[in-house]
Amino acid sequence: MQYNLADIFEMAADQFADREYIVADGKRCTFAEMEQRANRLAHHLASQGIGRDDHVGIYAYNCIEWVETLWAVFKLRAVWININFRYVEDELAYIFANADLKALVYQREFGLRLANIKNTVASLKHAICIEDGSGAADSSLNVIDYETAMAANSPQRDFGPRSGDDLYMLYTGGTTGMPKGVVWRHHDVFFALGGGIDQTNGNVVDHPQQVLDRGSNMELCMLPAPPLMHGATQWAVMGGAFEGRKQVLMAKFDASAVWKLVEQEKINGLFITGDAMARPLIESYLETKGSVDTSSLFLIASSAVVFSQTLKEQFLEQFPNLMLLDSIGSSETGGNGILLAEKGKTAMQGGPTVKPGPGCVVLDPESLEVLKPGSETVGRLASTGFIPLGYYKDEKKTAETFITGPDGRRYSMPGDFAKVEADGTITMLGRGSQCINSGGEKIFPEEVESAIKSHPDVYDVTVIGIADKRWGQTVAAVIEARPGKQPGLETIQQHCRTSIAGYKVPRVLKLVAKIERSPSGKPDYRWARKIASE
């Protein structure tokens, strides 16, 4: 059996043909309509020379066209490239060149940025423009209107055979450095992220039909709030398609609009990325409590960034029967584990303590041996089994991240530190690249951030290490206070001492009007370090 994502989507489109699949910005489409429009776009791209292993960029906010493009590209055995809509021209020029883009589907709003870099990307030969009413300047590329391209091509499914070795690539900016393309085989990523392994029990399917059958008698409606350029929402619309789920998309995250959509679309589950979305969501709900019907909602799942204990408690206070999941994972590993939060049991040290998923282990940082439960060693989180091939055009980084252990197994070890508890659960401690070394003591920013966020005057915070003559580094907190509040350093220190050791308490505090984060909610450590060092 070839586990190819386009093949599995076509199976789902046939099985769930009349179900609604995507709702976005007033537009709606069924599985059958998505299939036909993706076929039309695929035929157009093929007419422009796009085929196996060619790279097609997608540069837009969340919209139906984003999803149509991803399936169209996969149908041709090509590879689509997610592009961060917040990138400035230098960053765009870098990713266009690094990814070797041959074609681009973009939203009219971004035309001017493209016009300014078009001469720097020799590989880009064709572009398709999604009209958005913005009236933005033309990109000056070889452009065709999106709907015009659609109308001129066949809706028939008449493509050649595909393979589980076809490629999926996810560009991940992380928290530091330039974006990197993580390269997966369709086969591996289907099992890691697409539902091929049941994360709750570790069972592995032996045919994609088993995944489709999960949705046969259950029609769920989900709202993934992060942008589609983020892996969480990509896999909501892809993995969700395999189970016949309806997905409601927002062009941009808006907390109050989320609750209106919950009522309008009878949404069953929200996917969010930690505190950056959880905090405005719960505060918006409290402001409008009683004015919207949320009776359909029974699930909120978070991934990628810290979801702090105080916010989990607030959600469970308002929604006592809510299933609240906190998951860990990365672009390089897929899902690593899940925590089901319970009221009064949401405390965490740095990151969540989770039940590890299949293939998830913690390796000794020196010997690379798998740590046993109860080990006092702080190790490196790793995954084995269904993992990526490596980073695109970066052999050095691939060799550093994808290693072979003394047991002969290949592991993905992207940099997260963790501990194995006595019961076999794993406690996340944070990304090693941001670990603060103060006088020889290792301090993980996520743990300090969790302590600070529980202070009533704090709305958001990013913790970093800055240079210190005596200790090498010292802990600094960049804080966005709640309106009308101005917490001082001593107040924050006293509060933190009740939950973390004294050497982890911040020594520097900077108040800012707004914390800078990526659209997916990840902290901007470079920005925070610059602010704290001034």
N, C-alpha and C positions, 0 to 999 in steps of 0.2 A: 504494500500500500504506500503510495506517495502522499506524504503529508504536505501538500502545497496550499498556501493560504487562499489563492484565487479559486482553486478547485473546491475547497471547503466552503467558501462563500457561495459559489454557484450551487452547491448542494443545498445550502440554507435558503438561497433565493427561490429554489424550486419548492422546498418543503414549507416555507413560510410566506409564499408569494403575496398573499392578500393582506398580511399584517403590515401595520405601519412600522417603518424602520427608523427614519430620521425626521425630526421636527426641529426646524431652525429658522428663526427670524421670520416667522409667519409662513414659511414654506413647509410642505409635508410630502413625504414620498413613502411608498410601500417597498417591500423587498423586490417585487417584480419591477417596479419603476426604477429603482436604483440599479438593478441588473441591466436593464435596457439602456439607460443613460451611460453607465460605465462602459458598455459595449460600444456605444457611439463614440465616446471619447477615445477609447482604445484604438478604434479603427482610424480616427483622425491622427493620433500620435504615430501609428504604424505608417501612415501615408507620408509622414515627415521623417521617416527613417529610424524611429525609436523601436528598439527590439531588446533582445536578451542582454541583461547587465548594463544597459544604458541608464543614466541617472537623470531623473526628472524632479526638479524642485517644486515644492508647494509653499507659497508665500502668501498667506491669507489669515484672517481671523476665522474662528469656528463658523462653518457654513456647510450646507449640503454639498456644494461643489468640492470642498476639501475631501469629503468622503468618496464622492464619485471619482475623483482623481486617483485616490490611493488604490481603489479596486481596478480602475482602468490600467494603471501602470503595472500592477501585479499580473493582470491578464496577459500582458505582453512579455512576461518574465523579466521586465525591467525593474529598476529600483527607484523608489521615490525618496526624496530628501526633505526632511522637515526643516523649515527655516524660521528662526525666531523673528517675529514681527517687530521686536524692539531694537533689533540691530541697527546701528548707524552704518554709514557707507563703507568705512574701512572694514568693519566686521562682515558686512555682506560680501564685499569683494573677496575677503579671505575664504568664507565658506563656499562661495560659488566656484572659486578656483580649486580649493582643496577637495571639493566633492566632484569635480569634473562634470559640472552640469551640462547636459546636451539640450535640454528643454526646460521650460519653466511655466507653471501655471500660477498667476499672481492676481491679486486684487487691485483694482484701478487706483485705490488710494496710495499705493506704493510706487506708482509710475515714475515720479520725479526722482526718487532715490535710485531706481534702476537706470534712468537716463544718465545719471551722474557717474555710474560705474560700468556702463555697457562696454566701454573700450578696454576694460581690464580683464575681461573674461572671454578668452578666445574660443573656448569650447562651446559656448552657448549659441545655438543656431536658430532656435524657435521659441516663441512665447505665446501664451494664450491668456487673454485678459478677462477676468471676471468683472463685469460692470457692477458697481456698487452705489452709483448715484453721487459719488464724491466730486465728480468733475475735475479730478486731478489731471495734471499734465501727462501727455503720452510718454511712454518709456523710450520711444525711438528705437525699439527693438523690432525684429521681424514678427509682428503681432497679428493674431487673429482673434476676433471676439469669441468668447467661450460658447455662447449659444449658437453662433453661426457655425462653429466647428461641429457642434452637436448635430445640428439640423441636416448637415450635408453628408452624414454617415449612417451606416446601417446599425440597427439595434440587435442584429443577430449575434448569437454566440457561436462563432465559427473559428476559434483559435486552435492552434496546435497543442500537443501534449506538453505538460509541464513537469517539474521535478521538485522533490523535497530539498534538493540542493540549490534551488533558486534563493536569491538573497533578499533580506530585509535589513535596512540600515537605520539606526537611530542616532542622530547627532545630539550629543549631550554636552551642554556647556558646563555642567557641574557648578562648582562654586569658585573655581580658580582656573586660569589659563584659557587658551583658545578652545573652541568646541572641537570634539572628537567624534568621528563616525564609528559607532560600534556595529560590527558586521555579524549578522546571524544567518544561519541556514533556516529556511522556512520550517523544516522538520523540527529543529531544536527549539525555535521560538514558539511553535505551536504547543509544545509540551511545557515549556517554561512559563508562558504567559497566555496562551490561547485556549486553555481549558483542557489540554491533553492529559494533565495530571490534576486530580482533585486535591486542592491544597489542604482540605480538611482531614483527609484520610490517607493521602499518598497514593491512591489507586491510579494506575496508568491505563488509559484506554488502548484498545488494540484495533480500533477503527473510528474515524471521525464521526460516523453515524451515532455513536454512543454519546457524543457531546451534543449533537443536534437533538437527540431524543430527550435530553434533560429539559428542553424547552417546549416539547410537544404539547404538554397539558398545562403549561403555566406561562402566561403572557405578562412579563414584568416591564415596567416603565422606569427607566433610569435617567438621571441627570448628571453627567460628568462635568464638573465645573471648570477644571483647568483647560488651558488652550490645547488644541489638537497637536500642536508642535511638541507637547509633553507626552511621554510614553503612557501615562495613566489613562488619558482620554483616548489615545490611539487604540489601546487594548480594550477600552470600554466599547468602542464602536466596532472593533474587529471581533474580539472574543465574545462580546454581547451578541453580535450578528449570528454567530454559530449556535447560539441558544435561542434565537428568535426574539431578542429583546428590542423594545422600542427605546431609542436614545433621543433625549431632548438636549439640544445644544444652545449655548449662549455665545454671541459674538464676543462679548467681554463679560467677565464676572461682575455681577451686581447683586449684593446680598438681598436687598428688598425684592428684586425681580425674581430671585430664586423661589422665595416663598409664594409669590403669585403663580409661578409656573407649577409649583407643587400642587396648588389647588386646581388650576386650570387643566393640567394634563394628568392629574391623579398619579403623581410620581411616587414610586415605591422606594427608591433608593437614591442617595446622593453620593457622588464620588468627589472628594475634596483633597487638597494638599495641605494638611496640617493647620497650624494656627492662623496663617495668613488668610485663610478662608473661613475657618471655624469661628474665629472671634467676631468678625463682622456679621456672620450668619446668626449667631446666637443673640447678639445685641440687637440686630434688626428684628428678630423674632420677638424679643421681649418688648420692643417698642410697639409692635403691631399685634401682640398676642390677643387672640379672640376674634380678630378681623379676617383671618384666613383659615380655610379648612385644611388641616394637615393630617387628617385621619388615614390617608392612604400611605403615609410614610412609615416605614418600619426599619430602614437600614441607612446608616451613614458609614461610609468606609473612607479612611484616610491613608495616604501613602506618601513616600518620598521625603517628607520633612517632619519636624517634631510637632506632635499633637499633645499639648501640655495637659497635665492632670486637672488643673482648675477648669479648663474648658470642657473636658470630658464630664466632669461632675455637673457643670451647668446644663449640658445637654441632657444628661440622665435625670436631672431634677425636673426638667420641663417635659421630657419624653420618657417616662419610667419604663415603657415596654420597648424602647428603641434598641435595636441590635447595633452596637457601636464597635466597629472593627478598626484596628490600627495595624497596618501591615508595613513590613520593611522589605526593601529590595532596591535594585538599581538597574540601570541600563545594561550593565555588564554581567548581571547575575540572574535577572528575572526576579520572581518572588522568593523571599527568603523565610518568611514566617508571618504569622498572624496572631494578634492579641484581641480577644473579646473582652472589652472593658465592662466592668461591673461597678455599680455604685459603691463607693467606699473602698474600692480596690483598684484605683487608677494610678496610684503612686508609681513613679518610675525614677530610675537613676540615669540621667542623660537621655537615653532613648527608651523605647518600650522593652519590656521583657516578654518575649514571644515564644510560642511553640514553633520550633524550626520546621521549615518545609522540607520536602524531599531533596536530598543532596546538599543541604545547608549545614556547614560545620564551622568550627572555630579552630584555626591553625596556630600552633606555637610560632611566634614571630621569628625565632632563630632556627629551630629544627624543621619547621613546617609539618610537624606531626599533628594529627588530630587530637585536640585537647579533650580529656575525659570530663564527665560531669563532676562539679565540685572543685575543679582546678582553680587555684588562686591566680593563675597566670592571666594577664590581659593579652588576648590573642588577636588575630586578624580574621574577620569574617570572610568566608569563602564558600563557593558553590562548585559542585561537580556534577557530571551527568550531562544535562542539556544546557550547554553554555555557548557563548559566541565563539566565532573563529578568531576574532581579535579586533584591533583598531584599523581603520582604513588608512593605508599609506603611512603607517607609523610602527615600524618593526620594533623600535626600541621600547615604546610604551606597551606594545603587545607582549614583549618578552618579560616586562616588569610585572604586568597584571595577570597574565595567563601562564601559570607555572605548573611544573610537574612535581608532585610531592614524593617523599621517600617511599610511599606505597605504590608508586607508578601511575597514579591517577592524575588527570589534568584538572586543574582548579582555576577558577576565576577569583581573583583576590584584589578587588579594586581599591581598598584602602580603609575600610571601616574597622574600628576596633570594637571588641566585644568580649564578654565573659560567659562561660558555661556554668550555669547554676547547678546545684546538687541534684535537682529534679530533671535535668536535661534541657531546661529552657535556656534561651540565650538573651542576655541583656546587652543592648546596644549602647556603646559609649561615645560614638562619634567618629567623624572622618579624621583619619590620622594626619592628613595634610593641614588640618586646622588645630591640631592638638597644641596646647600651650605648655611650654616647658619653663616653669618658674622655679629656679633654684634646684633643678633636678626632679621636681614633682611634675607629673603629667596631669594636665587639667583639660577636660573635654568641654568645649564651649556649650554643647547642648545641655549638659547637666546644670551649668550655671544659668543658662537662659531659662530653664524650667523653674529654677528657684526664683529668679527675678520676676518672671511673668505672673507668679502667684501674688505679687504685691498689688493691692487694689488701685494704686495710682499709675500703674504701668499698663500701657496698651500693647506695645511691641518692643522687642529688644534684639540686638545682635551683639554677641560677645566675641571678642578677638584678643589675641595677645599682641602687645606692643613692646618695643625695646625698653629695657630697664638696665641701668648701669650695674646695679647690685645683683639682681636675680636673673639677668639675661632677658627674661620676658616677664611682664606683669599682666594681670587680667584687667581688661577694659570693657565697659558696657556702654553701648550706644543705645539710648532709650528714647522711644516715642511715648510721651506721657499722655494720660487721658486729658480731655479738655478741662482747663482750669486748674490742673494739678502740676506741681513742679517738685518731684521727689529729689531729695539731696543724696549725696553719696553716703553719708552716715546712716540715713534712714534705710537705704537699700542694703547696706552692709549688715545692719542689725537684723533685718528681715531674713537675709540669706543665711546668717549663722544658725538659724533654727532648723535648717534642712541640709546644709552642706558644710564640709570642713572649712576651717578658717583660711587655709592657704588657697582655697578656691574662690573666696569672696573678692569681688571687684575692687581694685585700688584706684581706678580712673572711671569717671562717669561723664558722658557727654549727652546733653539733651538736644534732640533734633525735632523738627516739625513733622517729619515723616521718615520712617525706615524704608530704605531702598531694598526691593526684592525683585527677583525675576517674575515673569508672569505666572510661573508655576508655583511661586511662593518660596523658592530657595533664597537663602540670604546672600547678599552681595558683600562678601567679606573684604574685597579690595576697597570698596567704597567706605565700609565701616572702619577699616584700618586707617585709611587716609583721614577720616573725620576725627578718630580718636587720637591720632598722632599729632594733629595740629595744635 
